[in-house]
Amino acid sequence: MRDQDPSPVDADRRLSTKEAADLLGVKPETVYAYVSRGRLSSRRTPGGRGSTFDAAEVETLARHNRRESGGSSGGSGGELSVRTRLTLIDSDRYYFRGVDAVELAARHTYEEVAEWLWTGRLRPGAAFDAPEASVAVARRAVDALPEHATPTDRLRVAAIAAATADPLRFDLSEEAVLGTARSLIPTLVAALPAVQPGHRDSGPLAHRLWARLTGREADEARLRVLDTALALLVDHDLAASTLAVRVAASARAHPYAAVSAGLGVLEGPLHGAASGLAHRLLLEVLDQGDATPVVADELRAGRRIPGLGHRLYPGEDPRARALFALLDEIPHAGPALAAARDIVATTARHTPLHANVDLALAVFTASSGMPATAGETIFAVARTAGWIAHALEEYGERPLRMRPSGQYTGPKPPRPLPERDTGGATRHS
């Protein structure tokens, strides 16, 4: 029997996360997944200790879910939510396997955080090494690209090239996929053109990546920022690129192909490329010495201000907060930090938005002599570990479960076969 709709709720009432979850019939963490996909909006509670949700909006979503599932938890192949043990986003904090992600990134290297995400175990001193054959074929493929190719273009080509050098890539066992992960990430970095000639690809991944991002000499403070940024960005629940990876893994695509799917989505201006837009805005503010005219021009043109606001965080993005704290300790980052704070303060006169991780990345890249595309490169390399973690989870689920049914809105069938008229156009009899 079809479930009956509940009694209408008070349209002016706000629901807690638990109340919203109960009404939707899902776990509390799934409520935030709905927010991340733009299906629900949240508002920070007074005091900032949680989020509330509009009761009428939650009830509308609950009705929609029941219609989609035919009143049951079954359906025709698609799933409204994805079970995951990897990342939970809750108010202004996020967690990797239940551990505060900011604390993990502050105390452990990127490689160690990746291992935690993959296996739920910490491996002190974890290091990733790339096979020479894999690096060689990836470099040849990347070197053949035109000079104007973007970093994401290069990474995507490198991933597919590396796949051709791995005859065991179709082995989707956990041990094999973990082996692929530990070799693919350093291969991607090694395939990028080095800005610093003669740099040796050894040591922590952040050190190797630095030589691909800037010609400036590295110092421990900046390397720490880069390593922390990689660790903070390793995963962020079901972002668009991560969903693409899970769809590929659901079809049992091998890890290289799954990562390539993520890289394809990442290139969008609303995802991985957003830090580049913030970088350019920051340079313009530094050039003019004042954020007011720059922000005014952006708003006049109808563009959103990059680097501000995040749909999952009512307050400040915790990743931005962590990176800004580290950048505060670097004297040469001072001007870029001041410009970023000027952007936030100026925009606050129009709408109160906090800085997000894209603005923090922009401060780091701009103050380190890196190009505007550097933030996208950092994001892509970091997130590769998260994508593989999600692929591993998806390999353990039933195949092809990420296959929703379309809602056909075209002409009602059956229609007669189309005929071609003498003018070459298609017409129906």
C-alpha positions as CSV (number, residue, x, y, z in Angstrom):
1,M,0.0,0.0,0.0
2,R,1.3,3.5,-0.9
3,D,2.5,5.5,2.1
4,Q,0.2,8.4,3.1
5,D,1.6,11.9,3.0
6,P,2.0,13.3,6.5
7,S,0.0,16.2,7.8
8,P,1.2,19.6,6.5
9,V,3.8,21.2,8.7
10,D,3.8,24.8,9.9
11,A,5.3,26.7,6.9
12,D,7.1,29.2,9.2
13,R,8.7,26.6,11.4
14,R,12.4,25.6,11.2
15,L,13.4,22.0,11.6
16,S,16.5,20.7,13.3
17,T,18.7,18.2,11.4
18,K,17.2,15.3,13.2
19,E,13.6,16.5,12.6
20,A,14.4,17.0,8.9
21,A,16.0,13.5,8.7
22,D,12.9,11.9,10.4
23,L,10.5,13.6,8.0
24,L,12.6,12.6,4.9
25,G,13.2,9.1,6.3
26,V,16.9,9.3,6.0
27,K,20.0,9.5,8.2
28,P,21.0,13.0,9.5
29,E,24.1,13.0,7.3
30,T,22.0,12.5,4.2
31,V,20.2,15.8,5.0
32,Y,23.5,17.6,4.4
33,A,24.0,15.6,1.2
34,Y,20.7,17.1,-0.1
35,V,22.1,20.5,0.8
36,S,25.3,19.8,-1.1
37,R,23.2,19.0,-4.2
38,G,21.1,22.1,-3.9
39,R,17.9,20.2,-3.1
40,L,17.6,21.8,0.4
41,S,18.8,25.1,1.9
42,S,20.0,25.5,5.4
43,R,20.3,28.3,7.9
44,R,22.8,28.5,10.7
45,T,21.2,28.4,14.2
46,P,21.7,31.2,16.7
47,G,25.1,30.7,18.2
48,G,26.3,28.8,15.1
49,R,26.1,25.2,16.6
50,G,24.1,23.6,13.9
51,S,21.7,24.1,11.0
52,T,18.0,24.4,10.6
53,F,15.8,23.7,7.6
54,D,12.6,25.3,6.3
55,A,9.8,22.9,7.2
56,A,7.8,23.4,4.1
57,E,10.8,22.9,1.9
58,V,11.6,19.6,3.7
59,E,8.1,18.4,3.3
60,T,8.1,19.2,-0.4
61,L,11.3,17.2,-0.9
62,A,9.8,14.3,1.1
63,R,6.7,14.3,-1.2
64,H,9.0,14.4,-4.3
65,N,11.0,11.4,-3.0
66,R,7.9,9.4,-2.4
67,R,6.7,10.1,-5.9
68,E,10.0,9.2,-7.4
69,S,10.2,5.9,-5.5
70,G,6.5,5.0,-6.1
71,G,5.9,5.1,-2.3
72,S,8.6,2.5,-1.5
73,S,12.2,2.3,-0.9
74,G,12.7,0.5,-4.1
75,G,12.8,2.2,-7.5
76,S,14.0,1.4,-10.9
77,G,17.7,1.5,-10.4
78,G,18.5,5.0,-9.2
79,E,19.2,5.9,-5.6
80,L,18.4,9.2,-4.0
81,S,21.3,9.1,-1.6
82,V,24.6,7.3,-1.5
83,R,25.8,5.4,1.6
84,T,29.4,6.4,2.4
85,R,31.7,5.9,5.3
86,L,34.3,8.5,4.1
87,T,33.3,12.1,4.7
88,L,30.6,13.8,6.8
89,I,30.0,17.6,6.6
90,D,28.3,19.0,9.7
91,S,27.7,22.7,10.2
92,D,31.1,24.3,9.9
93,R,33.2,21.2,10.3
94,Y,33.9,18.1,8.2
95,Y,35.2,14.7,9.1
96,F,37.2,11.9,7.4
97,R,36.0,8.5,8.7
98,G,34.7,10.3,11.9
99,V,37.9,12.2,12.6
100,D,38.1,16.0,12.3
101,A,39.6,16.6,8.8
102,V,41.3,19.9,9.8
103,E,43.0,18.2,12.7
104,L,44.1,15.3,10.5
105,A,45.6,17.7,8.0
106,A,47.4,19.7,10.7
107,R,49.1,16.6,12.1
108,H,49.6,14.3,9.2
109,T,51.0,14.5,5.6
110,Y,48.8,14.3,2.5
111,E,50.0,10.7,2.0
112,E,49.0,9.7,5.5
113,V,45.6,11.4,5.2
114,A,45.0,9.6,1.9
115,E,45.8,6.2,3.5
116,W,43.4,7.0,6.4
117,L,40.7,7.7,3.9
118,W,41.4,4.6,1.8
119,T,41.8,2.1,4.6
120,G,40.8,3.6,7.9
121,R,44.4,3.1,9.2
122,L,47.2,5.5,9.6
123,R,50.5,4.7,8.1
124,P,53.2,7.0,9.6
125,G,55.7,8.0,7.0
126,A,53.5,6.7,4.1
127,A,55.2,7.5,0.7
128,F,54.0,7.1,-2.9
129,D,56.3,6.1,-5.7
130,A,55.6,6.0,-9.4
131,P,56.8,3.2,-11.7
132,E,59.3,4.4,-14.2
133,A,57.4,2.8,-17.1
134,S,54.2,4.6,-16.1
135,V,55.9,8.0,-15.7
136,A,57.7,7.6,-19.1
137,V,54.5,6.9,-21.1
138,A,52.5,9.6,-19.2
139,R,55.2,12.2,-19.9
140,R,55.4,11.3,-23.6
141,A,51.6,11.8,-23.9
142,V,51.6,15.0,-22.0
143,D,54.6,16.4,-23.9
144,A,52.6,15.9,-27.1
145,L,49.9,18.3,-26.0
146,P,49.8,21.9,-27.3
147,E,51.5,24.5,-25.2
148,H,48.1,26.1,-24.2
149,A,46.8,22.9,-22.7
150,T,45.5,23.3,-19.2
151,P,46.8,21.5,-16.2
152,T,43.6,19.4,-16.0
153,D,44.1,18.5,-19.7
154,R,47.6,17.3,-18.9
155,L,46.4,15.3,-15.8
156,R,43.6,13.7,-17.7
157,V,45.9,12.6,-20.6
158,A,48.5,11.4,-18.0
159,A,45.9,9.2,-16.3
160,I,44.8,7.5,-19.5
161,A,48.4,7.1,-20.7
162,A,49.4,5.5,-17.4
163,A,46.5,3.1,-17.7
164,T,47.9,1.8,-20.9
165,A,51.1,0.9,-19.1
166,D,49.2,-1.1,-16.5
167,P,48.0,-4.5,-17.8
168,L,46.4,-5.3,-14.4
169,R,44.2,-2.2,-14.4
170,F,41.0,-4.2,-14.6
171,D,41.7,-5.9,-11.3
172,L,39.2,-4.2,-9.0
173,S,40.2,-6.0,-5.8
174,E,40.9,-3.7,-2.9
175,E,44.6,-4.6,-2.8
176,A,45.0,-3.9,-6.5
177,V,43.1,-0.6,-6.4
178,L,45.2,0.6,-3.5
179,G,48.4,-0.3,-5.4
180,T,47.1,1.7,-8.4
181,A,46.3,4.7,-6.1
182,R,49.7,4.8,-4.6
183,S,51.4,4.8,-8.0
184,L,48.9,6.9,-10.0
185,I,49.0,10.0,-7.9
186,P,52.8,10.5,-8.1
187,T,52.7,9.6,-11.8
188,L,50.2,12.4,-12.4
189,V,52.6,14.9,-10.6
190,A,55.7,13.6,-12.4
191,A,53.9,13.9,-15.8
192,L,53.4,17.7,-15.3
193,P,56.1,19.9,-16.8
194,A,58.7,20.9,-14.2
195,V,59.1,24.7,-13.7
196,Q,62.4,24.1,-11.8
197,P,64.9,22.4,-14.1
198,G,66.9,19.5,-12.7
199,H,64.3,18.9,-9.9
200,R,64.4,15.3,-8.6
201,D,61.1,13.5,-8.2
202,S,61.7,12.2,-4.7
203,G,60.5,13.0,-1.2
204,P,57.0,14.0,-0.1
205,L,54.4,14.6,-2.8
206,A,54.1,18.3,-1.8
207,H,57.8,18.8,-2.6
208,R,57.5,17.2,-6.0
209,L,54.4,19.2,-6.8
210,W,56.0,22.5,-5.8
211,A,58.5,22.2,-8.6
212,R,55.6,22.0,-11.1
213,L,53.9,25.1,-9.8
214,T,56.5,27.8,-9.4
215,G,60.2,28.6,-10.1
216,R,60.7,30.0,-6.7
217,E,62.7,28.1,-4.2
218,A,60.6,26.2,-1.6
219,D,60.8,27.0,2.1
220,E,59.4,24.8,4.9
221,A,56.6,27.2,5.7
222,R,55.2,27.3,2.1
223,L,55.7,23.5,1.7
224,R,53.7,23.0,4.9
225,V,50.9,25.2,3.4
226,L,50.9,23.1,0.2
227,D,50.9,19.8,2.0
228,T,48.1,20.9,4.3
229,A,46.1,22.2,1.4
230,L,46.4,18.8,-0.3
231,A,45.3,17.0,2.8
232,L,42.4,19.3,3.4
233,L,41.2,18.9,-0.2
234,V,41.5,15.1,-0.4
235,D,37.7,14.7,-0.2
236,H,34.5,16.7,0.3
237,D,31.6,14.2,0.2
238,L,29.7,14.0,-3.1
239,A,30.9,16.9,-5.1
240,A,30.1,16.8,-8.8
241,S,33.4,15.3,-9.8
242,T,33.1,12.7,-7.1
243,L,29.6,11.7,-8.2
244,A,31.0,11.3,-11.7
245,V,33.7,9.0,-10.3
246,R,31.1,6.9,-8.5
247,V,29.0,6.6,-11.7
248,A,32.0,5.3,-13.6
249,A,32.9,2.9,-10.8
250,S,29.3,1.7,-10.6
251,A,29.8,0.6,-14.2
252,R,33.0,-1.1,-13.1
253,A,35.4,1.3,-15.0
254,H,38.9,0.8,-13.8
255,P,40.4,3.4,-11.4
256,Y,42.3,5.3,-14.1
257,A,39.1,5.7,-16.1
258,A,37.2,6.7,-12.9
259,V,39.8,9.4,-12.1
260,S,39.6,10.6,-15.7
261,A,35.8,11.0,-15.3
262,G,36.4,13.1,-12.2
263,L,39.0,15.3,-13.9
264,G,36.5,15.9,-16.7
265,V,34.0,17.4,-14.3
266,L,36.6,19.2,-12.2
267,E,37.5,21.6,-15.1
268,G,34.2,23.5,-14.7
269,P,34.3,27.1,-13.5
270,L,32.0,26.2,-10.6
271,H,34.3,23.4,-9.3
272,G,38.0,23.0,-9.5
273,A,38.6,26.1,-11.7
274,A,37.0,28.5,-9.2
275,S,40.4,29.1,-7.5
276,G,41.8,30.5,-10.7
277,L,39.0,33.1,-10.9
278,A,39.7,34.1,-7.3
279,H,43.5,34.3,-8.1
280,R,42.8,36.7,-11.0
281,L,40.5,38.8,-8.8
282,L,43.1,38.9,-6.1
283,L,45.8,40.1,-8.5
284,E,43.5,42.9,-9.7
285,V,42.9,44.1,-6.2
286,L,46.6,44.0,-5.5
287,D,47.2,46.0,-8.6
288,Q,44.6,48.7,-7.8
289,G,45.3,48.7,-4.1
290,D,41.6,48.7,-3.2
291,A,38.9,46.0,-3.5
292,T,36.0,48.5,-3.8
293,P,36.3,49.3,-7.6
294,V,37.1,45.7,-8.4
295,V,34.1,44.2,-6.5
296,A,31.9,46.9,-7.9
297,D,32.9,46.0,-11.5
298,E,32.2,42.3,-10.8
299,L,28.7,43.1,-9.4
300,R,27.9,45.5,-12.2
301,A,28.7,42.8,-14.7
302,G,26.3,40.5,-12.9
303,R,29.1,38.1,-11.9
304,R,29.4,36.4,-8.5
305,I,32.5,37.2,-6.5
306,P,34.7,34.2,-6.6
307,G,36.2,32.8,-3.4
308,L,33.2,33.7,-1.2
309,G,30.5,31.6,0.3
310,H,29.9,27.9,0.3
311,R,26.6,26.1,0.1
312,L,27.6,23.6,2.7
313,Y,28.9,26.0,5.3
314,P,26.7,28.7,6.9
315,G,29.9,30.2,8.4
316,E,33.5,30.2,7.2
317,D,34.8,27.3,5.2
318,P,36.9,25.3,7.7
319,R,39.5,24.6,5.0
320,A,39.9,28.3,4.3
321,R,40.2,29.0,8.0
322,A,43.0,26.4,8.4
323,L,45.0,27.7,5.4
324,F,44.6,31.4,6.4
325,A,46.1,30.6,9.8
326,L,49.1,29.0,8.2
327,L,49.5,31.9,5.6
328,D,49.4,34.4,8.5
329,E,52.8,32.9,9.5
330,I,54.4,33.7,6.1
331,P,55.5,37.4,5.9
332,H,55.5,37.5,2.1
333,A,51.9,36.4,2.0
334,G,50.8,39.5,3.9
335,P,49.8,41.7,0.9
336,A,47.7,38.9,-0.7
337,L,46.1,38.2,2.7
338,A,45.2,41.8,3.2
339,A,43.7,42.0,-0.3
340,A,41.6,38.9,0.4
341,R,40.3,40.4,3.6
342,D,39.5,43.6,1.8
343,I,37.5,41.6,-0.8
344,V,35.5,39.9,2.0
345,A,34.9,43.1,3.9
346,T,33.9,45.0,0.7
347,T,31.5,42.3,-0.4
348,A,30.0,42.1,3.1
349,R,28.4,45.5,2.4
350,H,26.4,43.8,-0.4
351,T,25.9,40.4,1.1
352,P,27.5,38.7,4.2
353,L,29.6,35.9,2.7
354,H,32.7,34.2,4.2
355,A,35.9,33.3,2.5
356,N,36.0,29.8,1.1
357,V,38.9,27.5,0.2
358,D,39.2,28.9,-3.3
359,L,40.2,32.4,-1.9
360,A,42.7,30.8,0.5
361,L,44.2,28.9,-2.4
362,A,44.4,32.1,-4.4
363,V,46.3,33.8,-1.6
364,F,48.8,31.0,-1.5
365,T,49.3,30.7,-5.3
366,A,49.4,34.5,-5.8
367,S,51.9,35.0,-3.0
368,S,54.1,32.1,-4.2
369,G,54.6,33.3,-7.8
370,M,52.3,30.6,-9.2
371,P,50.0,30.9,-12.2
372,A,46.3,31.3,-11.8
373,T,45.9,27.6,-12.8
374,A,48.0,26.4,-9.9
375,G,45.0,26.1,-7.5
376,E,43.2,23.9,-10.0
377,T,46.3,21.6,-10.2
378,I,46.5,21.4,-6.4
379,F,42.8,20.6,-6.2
380,A,43.0,17.9,-8.8
381,V,46.0,16.2,-7.4
382,A,44.6,16.3,-3.9
383,R,41.1,15.1,-4.9
384,T,42.5,12.1,-6.9
385,A,42.9,10.3,-3.5
386,G,39.3,11.0,-2.6
387,W,38.0,9.8,-5.9
388,I,39.8,6.5,-5.6
389,A,38.4,6.1,-2.0
390,H,34.9,6.6,-3.5
391,A,35.6,4.2,-6.3
392,L,36.7,1.6,-3.8
393,E,33.4,2.0,-1.9
394,E,31.4,1.8,-5.1
395,Y,33.2,-1.4,-6.3
396,G,31.8,-3.0,-3.1
397,E,28.2,-2.0,-4.1
398,R,25.9,-3.7,-6.6
399,P,26.9,-2.9,-10.2
400,L,25.1,-0.2,-12.1
401,R,23.2,1.1,-9.1
402,M,24.0,4.7,-10.2
403,R,21.6,4.5,-13.0
404,P,18.5,6.7,-12.5
405,S,15.5,6.6,-14.7
406,G,14.8,9.6,-17.0
407,Q,11.5,11.4,-16.9
408,Y,10.4,11.4,-20.6
409,T,8.7,14.7,-21.6
410,G,8.7,14.3,-25.4
411,P,5.8,13.5,-27.8
412,K,3.6,10.6,-26.8
413,P,4.4,7.4,-28.6
414,P,3.9,5.7,-30.9
415,R,4.7,8.1,-33.7
416,P,5.0,7.3,-37.4
417,L,8.4,6.9,-38.9
418,P,9.8,10.2,-40.1
419,E,10.0,10.9,-43.9
420,R,12.5,13.1,-45.7
421,D,11.0,15.7,-47.9
422,T,12.6,16.9,-51.2
423,G,14.3,19.9,-49.5
424,G,16.3,17.6,-47.2
425,A,14.4,18.3,-44.0
426,T,12.8,15.6,-42.0
427,R,9.0,15.6,-41.7
428,H,6.4,13.3,-40.1
429,S,3.5,11.9,-42.2
